[in-house]
Structures are given as structure tokens and as C-alpha cells.
Amino acid sequence: MPDNEEMLRAIQRMNKLLALVAVKGFEKKDAVLTLTRAGYTQAEVASLLDMGVSAVSMIVIRHKEKMEAEKAKKPKKAPKAATAATAATNGDGE
């Protein structure tokens, strides 16, 4: 029976293979973002995809910046519950 260390190495190999299969055919950017969302660290993603950690970091930073810019462009809407409460206090609901 294999010892704990052998089992750990086998599980780590399987995990690496599963991660690579999950992003097979993806562009590097999409693979980085997918693996990051799955909980891999930037160093682990870099190792899996044979990239530098700085390249992975830049992809993640640029994606965050893009998402923040898109979020800032969207007009903010009042939640439905808040508009109903406002109508009720203005006498519209009575």
C-alpha cells in the first residue's frame, strides 16, 4: 500500500492533469482567468500554463480593471424594494 506522500503526489498529478484538460483549447488569457477563478494561485497558474508569474499577474490585473471600468459605465438603478418603500412614504402607497 502506498504511503501518504506517494498518495499526495499522485493526487497532485491528477489535479494538474484535470486543470490542463479543463482549459485545453482556451486562449492563454481565458485559461488564466478560469484557473484563477477555480482557486489556483497565480504561481500555480503560471506553472501549469508554462508562463511567468508576472504575465499571469498582468492578465488578472487587466481583467479586473476592465470589469471595474464596465461596472462604472453602467447606470445605477434603485432596487425595487427601495422604490416601493419610497412610494409608500410619499403617500402613493396609502
SVG drawing of the C-alpha trace seen along z (x, -y; Angstrom):
<svg xmlns="http://www.w3.org/2000/svg" viewBox="-54 -62 62 64">
<polyline fill="none" stroke="black" stroke-width="0.4" points="0.0,0.0 1.4,-3.4 2.4,-5.8 0.8,-9.2 3.5,-11.1 3.1,-8.9 -0.7,-9.3 -0.3,-13.1 2.0,-13.2 -0.5,-11.0 -3.4,-13.3 -1.3,-16.4 -0.5,-14.9 -4.2,-14.1 -5.2,-17.6 -2.7,-19.1 -4.0,-16.9 -7.6,-17.8 -6.7,-21.5 -5.0,-21.2 -7.9,-19.3 -10.3,-21.9 -8.6,-24.7 -7.5,-22.7 -8.1,-24.8 -8.5,-28.0 -6.5,-31.1 -3.9,-31.8 -5.9,-34.8 -9.1,-32.7 -7.1,-29.8 -5.5,-32.1 -8.9,-33.6 -10.6,-30.2 -7.9,-28.6 -7.7,-31.7 -11.5,-31.5 -11.1,-27.8 -8.8,-28.8 -5.4,-28.3 -2.8,-30.9 -1.1,-32.9 2.1,-31.0 0.3,-27.7 -1.4,-29.0 2.0,-30.2 3.5,-26.7 0.5,-24.9 0.5,-27.1 4.3,-27.4 4.1,-31.2 5.8,-33.7 4.1,-34.8 4.3,-38.4 2.4,-37.6 -0.3,-35.8 -0.5,-38.8 -0.9,-41.3 -3.7,-39.3 -5.5,-39.2 -4.9,-42.9 -6.1,-44.0 -9.2,-41.8 -10.0,-43.4 -9.5,-46.9 -11.8,-46.1 -14.5,-44.8 -14.3,-47.9 -14.5,-50.2 -17.6,-48.3 -19.2,-48.4 -18.5,-52.2 -20.2,-52.8 -23.5,-51.1 -26.1,-53.4 -27.1,-52.5 -30.7,-51.6 -32.5,-51.7 -33.6,-48.3 -37.2,-47.5 -37.8,-47.2 -36.3,-50.7 -38.6,-52.3 -41.6,-50.7 -40.7,-51.9 -40.2,-55.4 -43.6,-55.4 -45.2,-54.3 -43.6,-57.1 -44.6,-59.7 -48.2,-58.8 -48.5,-56.8 -49.0,-53.6 -51.8,-54.7"/>
</svg>
